[in-house]
Amino acid sequence: MPSHSLGRWNGERDSALDEINHAHASVGGSARGRRYATQQINHAYAVLLSSQFQGFCRDLHSECIDHVVAATPVYVQVVLREQFLYGRKLDTGNPNPGNIGADFGRFGLIFWDEVLAIHMPNRRRREYLEELNAWRNAIAHQHFDPAKLGGRTALHLATVQQWRSSLKHLATVFDTVHEVAPVRNAGRASLVCVTNSEDEMSNSATIQVGDVVRFNYGKAKVTGVVKEDRGGIGIKGRKLYLIDFSSDPEHTSQIELPAELLEQPPTWVILNLEGASPSIVHGHNVSSITDPGGGSELILNFIQAFPDDLYACQVSANREVSYRIIQKTPWSVRLQIDEPTPERVKIVCYEL
């Protein structure tokens, strides 16, 4: 069964590429100005093609992770996900054959051997992928070295269209290889795609980019911030969310998790502490913030009260932060953040 990532590649990603292809056709005439304009469009087309293919590869890699991890015990899933994502080259580097092979190699296969075994013309398509990335780098750095660009310094529409055609074939082949990794690690049954349950869909509908969430990390529960809605690329078409979190003050990590593993605390806020007075960046169940002494003390006022004052408050930042709770009531909490105060803090309150 085709992956959700391939569906996105053949849908919205293909449509985005069509738009720039149509833009090329809309530039009329044969004068010198047109030739310059079309060259710029060709450059933009190549960069967009590379970035969309990178997005597809990253989606597919995340989808493989979700299939593999779903077959493991729940108590190890979060840590296992983090290990699959740690240092993922497709998050920061170009989608060149080396980066793609390294990331998919984590699933216990020699990726390009699998690709070439399916169809030998994929060897030439891999070369086209290398050419595309060479041009992407040249365009990004505005340094067109003929020795690295096949003896050329001008990029033609036909070349970009050839690359696009080759990547369209490679995407389909990658999708076939994508079934191999989870099968080797977790069994073919994990690849069955069914509709999300109502509970899963309801939970995912409430999570938005910027929200604070909590999840189990080993034996501890940590908080993080939703940075990206990755869409329905997980097993059974479930949504995955990219989460920024800190397991310790010196280390910030990212992880992709489905909604059912995320808990939304009833009361949380992200505060900007720069400037004369603190301000709310994003939050839930916090009506206002006051600075009673003009110093490092803060009072959070809640929209809905806690049943009593027996709730916990957790303060975190992108570095170690020292704080103490001065007073708690069902309607507010007063706390002090010691100097030096970070630019932003995240405060989460929850019932024990």
Protein Blocks (a to p, Z undefined) as FASTA:
>chain_A
ZZfklmmmmmmmmmmmmmmmmmmmmmgcjbfklmmmmmmmmmmmmmmmmmmmmmmmmmmm
mmmmmmmmmmpcfklmmmmmmmmmgopaklmmccdfklmmmmmmmnopafklmmmmmomk
lmmmmmmmmmmmmmmmmmmnopacfklnoopabdcfklmmmmmmmmmmmmmmmmmmmmmm
mmmmnojklmpccdddfklmmmmmmpcghiacdddehjbccddddfbdgbjabghhiacd
dddddfbfkbccdddddfklpccdfbdcdddfehjbdcdfbdchiabdcdfkopabccdd
dfbdcfblcbcdddddfbdcddddfbdcfkbccddddddddfbdcdddddZZ
